[in-house]
Amino acid sequence: MEGRLPRLGRDDVRLLDVYCGAGGAAMGYHRAGFDVIGVDIRPQPNYPFAFVQMDALEFLELLDPSAWDVIHASPPCQAWSAYRRKGRGVGDGYEDLIARTRESLEQAGLPYVIENVEGAPLESPMMLCGSMLDPPLDVQRHRFFETNWPLIAPMWPCRHDLWSARFPGATNRRPLSRRTVEIGVWRIPLETQQRAIGIDWMTLEELSEAVPPAYTELIGHQLAQQIRRAA
């Protein structure tokens, strides 16, 4: 398997991005200084870094931990989607891969991050929202992150009151209010959604599942400090 991977110098900090999708999380880690290689069972022609098409769990089973510094995993979230939680049937038949993924990551013995949506069986996760960042993103996309190292939340909580309605007769309109952008819908121009979430290389379908890069950039800076302290 190692022969299929790009060769990096060992001075590089190498991050393995499994269930990588089109690379929203990967871009954040890249901006934080990591060399990223993605793995996904589906082709990902828009993934912006080196990519291996392979089942993520099979890749982890064959993993040589000495070749990596950290692992990020975003197991498919359909089993825990909002539609499934509301009893709409969407998500039925999807396998929960989080427990199996966590077991493989623990066996690897490396720092790891597991990302998923609200309701997923993560252990003591930290939640991020676009309104928690500084400057804030114009999205309310809540994502949850489990780590095996101490991850510190941003100083701001969810600040959804940054956004308010902008239509005639609205009672909560504010002069400095922002407008949140829904991601993954046809009625909003793709360019508007890309700009709001900080991604300009994905299709609408890819964008609908993406982690905003600003989330993992924040995590990546803390992770780099963790790795330096452990060195």
Secondary structure, DSSP 8 states (H G I E B T S, - for coil): -GGGS----TTS-EEEEES-TTSHHHHHHHHTT-EEEEEESS--TT-SSEEEES-HHHHHHT--GGG-SEEEE----GGG-HHHHTTS-TTTT----HHHHHHHHHHHTS-EEEEE-TTS--SS-EEE-GGGSSS--S----EEEEESS-----SS---GGGB---STT-SS--TT-B----SS-TTS-HHHHHHHHT-SS--HHHHHT---HHHHHHHHHHHHHHHHHH-
